[in-house]
């Protein structure tokens, strides 16, 4: 479990990389603040959308 997606890395690339590393080890990742399970297709979609929005906001 992670408190929030933004705790996984400093930018979208870090977050996605950390998530892939965790997933490769067979660990299920759940975000408490956002309220979704990143091991599901819907959770993966939300993670990628949020990472994209964060990068756009930063730019």
PDB file of N, CA, C and O in Angstrom:
ATOM      1  N   UNK A   1       0.845  -1.177   0.000  1.00  0.00           N
ATOM      2  CA  UNK A   1       0.000   0.000   0.000  1.00  0.00           C
ATOM      3  C   UNK A   1       0.887   1.235   0.000  1.00  0.00           C
ATOM      4  O   UNK A   1       1.958   1.264   0.606  1.00  0.00           O
ATOM      5  N   UNK A   2       0.414   2.230  -0.685  1.00  0.00           N
ATOM      6  CA  UNK A   2       1.087   3.513  -0.721  1.00  0.00           C
ATOM      7  C   UNK A   2       0.051   4.583  -0.377  1.00  0.00           C
ATOM      8  O   UNK A   2      -1.110   4.473  -0.771  1.00  0.00           O
ATOM      9  N   UNK A   3       0.459   5.601   0.346  1.00  0.00           N
ATOM     10  CA  UNK A   3      -0.476   6.652   0.756  1.00  0.00           C
ATOM     11  C   UNK A   3      -1.040   7.361  -0.472  1.00  0.00           C
ATOM     12  O   UNK A   3      -2.244   7.601  -0.557  1.00  0.00           O
ATOM     13  N   UNK A   4      -0.171   7.695  -1.420  1.00  0.00           N
ATOM     14  CA  UNK A   4      -0.596   8.386  -2.627  1.00  0.00           C
ATOM     15  C   UNK A   4       0.382   8.072  -3.747  1.00  0.00           C
ATOM     16  O   UNK A   4       1.546   7.759  -3.493  1.00  0.00           O
ATOM     17  N   UNK A   5      -0.082   8.154  -4.971  1.00  0.00           N
ATOM     18  CA  UNK A   5       0.741   7.862  -6.143  1.00  0.00           C
ATOM     19  C   UNK A   5       1.987   8.753  -6.177  1.00  0.00           C
ATOM     20  O   UNK A   5       3.066   8.294  -6.549  1.00  0.00           O
ATOM     21  N   UNK A   6       1.843  10.007  -5.795  1.00  0.00           N
ATOM     22  CA  UNK A   6       2.989  10.920  -5.882  1.00  0.00           C
ATOM     23  C   UNK A   6       4.109  10.562  -4.912  1.00  0.00           C
ATOM     24  O   UNK A   6       5.194  11.138  -4.999  1.00  0.00           O
ATOM     25  N   UNK A   7       3.880   9.627  -3.992  1.00  0.00           N
ATOM     26  CA  UNK A   7       4.914   9.171  -3.064  1.00  0.00           C
ATOM     27  C   UNK A   7       5.840   8.144  -3.710  1.00  0.00           C
ATOM     28  O   UNK A   7       6.864   7.786  -3.128  1.00  0.00           O
ATOM     29  N   UNK A   8       5.494   7.666  -4.905  1.00  0.00           N
ATOM     30  CA  UNK A   8       6.308   6.652  -5.573  1.00  0.00           C
ATOM     31  C   UNK A   8       7.479   7.230  -6.355  1.00  0.00           C
ATOM     32  O   UNK A   8       8.404   6.493  -6.698  1.00  0.00           O
ATOM     33  N   UNK A   9       7.468   8.520  -6.645  1.00  0.00           N
ATOM     34  CA  UNK A   9       8.561   9.110  -7.408  1.00  0.00           C
ATOM     35  C   UNK A   9       8.427  10.605  -7.542  1.00  0.00           C
ATOM     36  O   UNK A   9       7.416  11.198  -7.164  1.00  0.00           O
ATOM     37  N   UNK A  10       9.492  11.216  -8.099  1.00  0.00           N
ATOM     38  CA  UNK A  10       9.531  12.672  -8.232  1.00  0.00           C
ATOM     39  C   UNK A  10       8.849  13.176  -9.498  1.00  0.00           C
ATOM     40  O   UNK A  10       8.443  14.336  -9.572  1.00  0.00           O
ATOM     41  N   UNK A  11       8.723  12.295 -10.499  1.00  0.00           N
ATOM     42  CA  UNK A  11       8.058  12.683 -11.743  1.00  0.00           C
ATOM     43  C   UNK A  11       7.363  11.457 -12.325  1.00  0.00           C
ATOM     44  O   UNK A  11       7.442  10.365 -11.763  1.00  0.00           O
ATOM     45  N   UNK A  12       6.693  11.639 -13.436  1.00  0.00           N
ATOM     46  CA  UNK A  12       5.903  10.555 -14.019  1.00  0.00           C
ATOM     47  C   UNK A  12       6.767   9.349 -14.371  1.00  0.00           C
ATOM     48  O   UNK A  12       6.351   8.207 -14.170  1.00  0.00           O
ATOM     49  N   UNK A  13       7.961   9.594 -14.893  1.00  0.00           N
ATOM     50  CA  UNK A  13       8.834   8.490 -15.272  1.00  0.00           C
ATOM     51  C   UNK A  13       9.253   7.692 -14.035  1.00  0.00           C
ATOM     52  O   UNK A  13       9.269   6.462 -14.067  1.00  0.00           O
ATOM     53  N   UNK A  14       9.591   8.386 -12.950  1.00  0.00           N
ATOM     54  CA  UNK A  14       9.954   7.702 -11.700  1.00  0.00           C
ATOM     55  C   UNK A  14       8.797   6.863 -11.169  1.00  0.00           C
ATOM     56  O   UNK A  14       8.985   5.716 -10.764  1.00  0.00           O
ATOM     57  N   UNK A  15       7.616   7.435 -11.174  1.00  0.00           N
ATOM     58  CA  UNK A  15       6.434   6.732 -10.664  1.00  0.00           C
ATOM     59  C   UNK A  15       6.183   5.469 -11.479  1.00  0.00           C
ATOM     60  O   UNK A  15       5.984   4.393 -10.915  1.00  0.00           O
ATOM     61  N   UNK A  16       6.192   5.597 -12.799  1.00  0.00           N
ATOM     62  CA  UNK A  16       5.925   4.443 -13.659  1.00  0.00           C
ATOM     63  C   UNK A  16       7.030   3.390 -13.520  1.00  0.00           C
ATOM     64  O   UNK A  16       6.744   2.193 -13.531  1.00  0.00           O
ATOM     65  N   UNK A  17       8.269   3.820 -13.392  1.00  0.00           N
ATOM     66  CA  UNK A  17       9.384   2.895 -13.230  1.00  0.00           C
ATOM     67  C   UNK A  17       9.278   2.144 -11.905  1.00  0.00           C
ATOM     68  O   UNK A  17       9.467   0.929 -11.858  1.00  0.00           O
ATOM     69  N   UNK A  18       8.978   2.864 -10.840  1.00  0.00           N
ATOM     70  CA  UNK A  18       8.831   2.243  -9.522  1.00  0.00           C
ATOM     71  C   UNK A  18       7.672   1.257  -9.531  1.00  0.00           C
ATOM     72  O   UNK A  18       7.778   0.161  -8.980  1.00  0.00           O
ATOM     73  N   UNK A  19       6.581   1.641 -10.149  1.00  0.00           N
ATOM     74  CA  UNK A  19       5.413   0.759 -10.230  1.00  0.00           C
ATOM     75  C   UNK A  19       5.759  -0.517 -10.990  1.00  0.00           C
ATOM     76  O   UNK A  19       5.347  -1.601 -10.578  1.00  0.00           O
ATOM     77  N   UNK A  20       6.502  -0.416 -12.083  1.00  0.00           N
ATOM     78  CA  UNK A  20       6.906  -1.591 -12.853  1.00  0.00           C
ATOM     79  C   UNK A  20       7.816  -2.499 -12.035  1.00  0.00           C
ATOM     80  O   UNK A  20       7.671  -3.721 -12.081  1.00  0.00           O
ATOM     81  N   UNK A  21       8.748  -1.922 -11.290  1.00  0.00           N
ATOM     82  CA  UNK A  21       9.665  -2.698 -10.450  1.00  0.00           C
ATOM     83  C   UNK A  21       8.889  -3.474  -9.391  1.00  0.00           C
ATOM     84  O   UNK A  21       9.146  -4.656  -9.162  1.00  0.00           O
ATOM     85  N   UNK A  22       7.947  -2.804  -8.755  1.00  0.00           N
ATOM     86  CA  UNK A  22       7.125  -3.446  -7.720  1.00  0.00           C
ATOM     87  C   UNK A  22       6.290  -4.562  -8.333  1.00  0.00           C
ATOM     88  O   UNK A  22       6.209  -5.659  -7.780  1.00  0.00           O
ATOM     89  N   UNK A  23       5.677  -4.284  -9.466  1.00  0.00           N
ATOM     90  CA  UNK A  23       4.826  -5.271 -10.138  1.00  0.00           C
ATOM     91  C   UNK A  23       5.635  -6.493 -10.574  1.00  0.00           C
ATOM     92  O   UNK A  23       5.145  -7.619 -10.489  1.00  0.00           O
ATOM     93  N   UNK A  24       6.868  -6.284 -11.041  1.00  0.00           N
ATOM     94  CA  UNK A  24       7.727  -7.387 -11.489  1.00  0.00           C
ATOM     95  C   UNK A  24       8.060  -8.349 -10.348  1.00  0.00           C
ATOM     96  O   UNK A  24       8.351  -9.522 -10.583  1.00  0.00           O
ATOM     97  N   UNK A  25       8.017  -7.854  -9.129  1.00  0.00           N
ATOM     98  CA  UNK A  25       8.296  -8.694  -7.964  1.00  0.00           C
ATOM     99  C   UNK A  25       7.049  -9.420  -7.471  1.00  0.00           C
ATOM    100  O   UNK A  25       7.097 -10.149  -6.480  1.00  0.00           O
ATOM    101  N   UNK A  26       5.936  -9.218  -8.166  1.00  0.00           N
ATOM    102  CA  UNK A  26       4.699  -9.896  -7.804  1.00  0.00           C
ATOM    103  C   UNK A  26       3.924  -9.232  -6.687  1.00  0.00           C
ATOM    104  O   UNK A  26       3.037  -9.843  -6.091  1.00  0.00           O
ATOM    105  N   UNK A  27       4.255  -7.980  -6.399  1.00  0.00           N
ATOM    106  CA  UNK A  27       3.584  -7.249  -5.324  1.00  0.00           C
ATOM    107  C   UNK A  27       2.423  -6.448  -5.902  1.00  0.00           C
ATOM    108  O   UNK A  27       2.559  -5.790  -6.933  1.00  0.00           O
ATOM    109  N   UNK A  28       1.297  -6.513  -5.235  1.00  0.00           N
ATOM    110  CA  UNK A  28       0.108  -5.767  -5.629  1.00  0.00           C
ATOM    111  C   UNK A  28       0.178  -4.386  -4.987  1.00  0.00           C
ATOM    112  O   UNK A  28       0.406  -4.280  -3.782  1.00  0.00           O
ATOM    113  N   UNK A  29      -0.014  -3.335  -5.765  1.00  0.00           N
ATOM    114  CA  UNK A  29       0.116  -1.962  -5.273  1.00  0.00           C
ATOM    115  C   UNK A  29      -1.254  -1.298  -5.203  1.00  0.00           C
ATOM    116  O   UNK A  29      -2.007  -1.300  -6.176  1.00  0.00           O
ATOM    117  N   UNK A  30      -1.565  -0.734  -4.049  1.00  0.00           N
ATOM    118  CA  UNK A  30      -2.851  -0.058  -3.827  1.00  0.00           C
ATOM    119  C   UNK A  30      -2.569   1.340  -3.305  1.00  0.00           C
ATOM    120  O   UNK A  30      -1.791   1.519  -2.368  1.00  0.00           O
ATOM    121  N   UNK A  31      -3.217   2.346  -3.926  1.00  0.00           N
ATOM    122  CA  UNK A  31      -3.085   3.730  -3.497  1.00  0.00           C
ATOM    123  C   UNK A  31      -4.255   4.092  -2.589  1.00  0.00           C
ATOM    124  O   UNK A  31      -5.414   3.955  -2.980  1.00  0.00           O
ATOM    125  N   UNK A  32      -3.954   4.550  -1.394  1.00  0.00           N
ATOM    126  CA  UNK A  32      -5.005   4.879  -0.433  1.00  0.00           C
ATOM    127  C   UNK A  32      -5.713   6.186  -0.774  1.00  0.00           C
ATOM    128  O   UNK A  32      -6.942   6.242  -0.757  1.00  0.00           O
ATOM    129  N   UNK A  33      -4.946   7.248  -1.088  1.00  0.00           N
ATOM    130  CA  UNK A  33      -5.568   8.548  -1.366  1.00  0.00           C
ATOM    131  C   UNK A  33      -6.467   8.484  -2.589  1.00  0.00           C
ATOM    132  O   UNK A  33      -7.612   8.935  -2.551  1.00  0.00           O
ATOM    133  N   UNK A  34      -5.948   7.924  -3.671  1.00  0.00           N
ATOM    134  CA  UNK A  34      -6.711   7.868  -4.906  1.00  0.00           C
ATOM    135  C   UNK A  34      -7.761   6.753  -4.880  1.00  0.00           C
ATOM    136  O   UNK A  34      -8.751   6.806  -5.609  1.00  0.00           O
ATOM    137  N   UNK A  35      -7.536   5.754  -4.040  1.00  0.00           N
ATOM    138  CA  UNK A  35      -8.518   4.695  -3.854  1.00  0.00           C
ATOM    139  C   UNK A  35      -8.591   3.694  -4.982  1.00  0.00           C
ATOM    140  O   UNK A  35      -9.680   3.217  -5.302  1.00  0.00           O
ATOM    141  N   UNK A  36      -7.470   3.357  -5.598  1.00  0.00           N
ATOM    142  CA  UNK A  36      -7.519   2.315  -6.617  1.00  0.00           C
ATOM    143  C   UNK A  36      -6.356   1.350  -6.519  1.00  0.00           C
ATOM    144  O   UNK A  36      -5.293   1.647  -5.975  1.00  0.00           O
ATOM    145  N   UNK A  37      -6.618   0.174  -7.078  1.00  0.00           N
ATOM    146  CA  UNK A  37      -5.682  -0.948  -7.077  1.00  0.00           C
ATOM    147  C   UNK A  37      -4.937  -0.922  -8.406  1.00  0.00           C
ATOM    148  O   UNK A  37      -5.549  -1.071  -9.464  1.00  0.00           O
ATOM    149  N   UNK A  38      -3.628  -0.734  -8.360  1.00  0.00           N
ATOM    150  CA  UNK A  38      -2.841  -0.601  -9.580  1.00  0.00           C
ATOM    151  C   UNK A  38      -2.591  -1.928 -10.279  1.00  0.00           C
ATOM    152  O   UNK A  38      -1.974  -1.952 -11.344  1.00  0.00           O
ATOM    153  N   UNK A  39      -3.055  -3.029  -9.707  1.00  0.00           N
ATOM    154  CA  UNK A  39      -2.890  -4.323 -10.365  1.00  0.00           C
ATOM    155  C   UNK A  39      -4.037  -4.619 -11.337  1.00  0.00           C
ATOM    156  O   UNK A  39      -3.987  -5.603 -12.074  1.00  0.00           O
ATOM    157  N   UNK A  40      -5.063  -3.776 -11.339  1.00  0.00           N
ATOM    158  CA  UNK A  40      -6.198  -3.965 -12.248  1.00  0.00           C
ATOM    159  C   UNK A  40      -6.028  -3.104 -13.494  1.00  0.00           C
ATOM    160  O   UNK A  40      -5.296  -2.114 -13.467  1.00  0.00           O
ATOM    161  N   UNK A  41      -6.696  -3.471 -14.588  1.00  0.00           N
ATOM    162  CA  UNK A  41      -6.624  -2.640 -15.795  1.00  0.00           C
ATOM    163  C   UNK A  41      -7.113  -1.207 -15.550  1.00  0.00           C
ATOM    164  O   UNK A  41      -6.536  -0.257 -16.078  1.00  0.00           O
ATOM    165  N   UNK A  42      -8.161  -1.052 -14.761  1.00  0.00           N
ATOM    166  CA  UNK A  42      -8.671   0.292 -14.459  1.00  0.00           C
ATOM    167  C   UNK A  42      -7.651   1.085 -13.639  1.00  0.00           C
ATOM    168  O   UNK A  42      -7.471   2.282 -13.862  1.00  0.00           O
ATOM    169  N   UNK A  43      -6.992   0.428 -12.703  1.00  0.00           N
ATOM    170  CA  UNK A  43      -5.961   1.081 -11.900  1.00  0.00           C
ATOM    171  C   UNK A  43      -4.774   1.507 -12.748  1.00  0.00           C
ATOM    172  O   UNK A  43      -4.223   2.590 -12.550  1.00  0.00           O
ATOM    173  N   UNK A  44      -4.378   0.657 -13.695  1.00  0.00           N
ATOM    174  CA  UNK A  44      -3.286   0.991 -14.606  1.00  0.00           C
ATOM    175  C   UNK A  44      -3.644   2.206 -15.467  1.00  0.00           C
ATOM    176  O   UNK A  44      -2.820   3.098 -15.670  1.00  0.00           O
ATOM    177  N   UNK A  45      -4.876   2.230 -15.968  1.00  0.00           N
ATOM    178  CA  UNK A  45      -5.325   3.359 -16.779  1.00  0.00           C
ATOM    179  C   UNK A  45      -5.278   4.654 -15.968  1.00  0.00           C
ATOM    180  O   UNK A  45      -4.810   5.681 -16.458  1.00  0.00           O
ATOM    181  N   UNK A  46      -5.763   4.601 -14.729  1.00  0.00           N
ATOM    182  CA  UNK A  46      -5.763   5.791 -13.884  1.00  0.00           C
ATOM    183  C   UNK A  46      -4.336   6.251 -13.582  1.00  0.00           C
ATOM    184  O   UNK A  46      -4.062   7.451 -13.577  1.00  0.00           O
ATOM    185  N   UNK A  47      -3.438   5.319 -13.333  1.00  0.00           N
ATOM    186  CA  UNK A  47      -2.044   5.668 -13.061  1.00  0.00           C
ATOM    187  C   UNK A  47      -1.433   6.401 -14.246  1.00  0.00           C
ATOM    188  O   UNK A  47      -0.778   7.428 -14.073  1.00  0.00           O
ATOM    189  N   UNK A  48      -1.644   5.880 -15.442  1.00  0.00           N
ATOM    190  CA  UNK A  48      -1.063   6.503 -16.633  1.00  0.00           C
ATOM    191  C   UNK A  48      -1.713   7.856 -16.941  1.00  0.00           C
ATOM    192  O   UNK A  48      -1.038   8.782 -17.389  1.00  0.00           O
ATOM    193  N   UNK A  49      -3.004   7.965 -16.703  1.00  0.00           N
ATOM    194  CA  UNK A  49      -3.678   9.253 -16.912  1.00  0.00           C
ATOM    195  C   UNK A  49      -3.161  10.292 -15.917  1.00  0.00           C
ATOM    196  O   UNK A  49      -2.891  11.432 -16.296  1.00  0.00           O
ATOM    197  N   UNK A  50      -3.023   9.909 -14.664  1.00  0.00           N
ATOM    198  CA  UNK A  50      -2.545  10.846 -13.650  1.00  0.00           C
ATOM    199  C   UNK A  50      -1.100  11.264 -13.926  1.00  0.00           C
ATOM    200  O   UNK A  50      -0.739  12.424 -13.730  1.00  0.00           O
ATOM    201  N   UNK A  51      -0.284  10.328 -14.376  1.00  0.00           N
ATOM    202  CA  UNK A  51       1.107  10.660 -14.712  1.00  0.00           C
ATOM    203  C   UNK A  51       1.148  11.644 -15.870  1.00  0.00           C
ATOM    204  O   UNK A  51       1.944  12.583 -15.864  1.00  0.00           O
ATOM    205  N   UNK A  52       0.294  11.433 -16.862  1.00  0.00           N
ATOM    206  CA  UNK A  52       0.232  12.347 -18.004  1.00  0.00           C
ATOM    207  C   UNK A  52      -0.234  13.732 -17.587  1.00  0.00           C
ATOM    208  O   UNK A  52       0.328  14.733 -18.032  1.00  0.00           O
ATOM    209  N   UNK A  53      -1.248  13.803 -16.743  1.00  0.00           N
ATOM    210  CA  UNK A  53      -1.740  15.100 -16.265  1.00  0.00           C
ATOM    211  C   UNK A  53      -0.671  15.823 -15.457  1.00  0.00           C
ATOM    212  O   UNK A  53      -0.526  17.041 -15.568  1.00  0.00           O
ATOM    213  N   UNK A  54       0.078  15.082 -14.643  1.00  0.00           N
ATOM    214  CA  UNK A  54       1.124  15.687 -13.818  1.00  0.00           C
ATOM    215  C   UNK A  54       2.229  16.285 -14.713  1.00  0.00           C
ATOM    216  O   UNK A  54       2.725  17.381 -14.452  1.00  0.00           O
ATOM    217  N   UNK A  55       2.597  15.555 -15.755  1.00  0.00           N
ATOM    218  CA  UNK A  55       3.625  16.063 -16.668  1.00  0.00           C
ATOM    219  C   UNK A  55       3.119  17.301 -17.416  1.00  0.00           C
ATOM    220  O   UNK A  55       3.866  18.260 -17.610  1.00  0.00           O
ATOM    221  N   UNK A  56       1.858  17.276 -17.830  1.00  0.00           N
ATOM    222  CA  UNK A  56       1.282  18.422 -18.548  1.00  0.00           C
ATOM    223  C   UNK A  56       1.220  19.640 -17.615  1.00  0.00           C
ATOM    224  O   UNK A  56       1.538  20.755 -18.029  1.00  0.00           O
ATOM    225  N   UNK A  57       0.816  19.431 -16.374  1.00  0.00           N
ATOM    226  CA  UNK A  57       0.731  20.517 -15.398  1.00  0.00           C
ATOM    227  C   UNK A  57       2.118  21.104 -15.138  1.00  0.00           C
ATOM    228  O   UNK A  57       2.269  22.320 -15.026  1.00  0.00           O
ATOM    229  N   UNK A  58       3.102  20.262 -15.044  1.00  0.00           N
ATOM    230  CA  UNK A  58       4.473  20.694 -14.800  1.00  0.00           C
ATOM    231  C   UNK A  58       5.001  21.540 -15.965  1.00  0.00           C
ATOM    232  O   UNK A  58       5.698  22.534 -15.756  1.00  0.00           O
ATOM    233  N   UNK A  59       4.661  21.134 -17.188  1.00  0.00           N
ATOM    234  CA  UNK A  59       5.121  21.858 -18.389  1.00  0.00           C
ATOM    235  C   UNK A  59       4.391  23.184 -18.497  1.00  0.00           C
ATOM    236  O   UNK A  59       4.629  23.946 -19.434  1.00  0.00           O
TER     237      UNK A  59
END
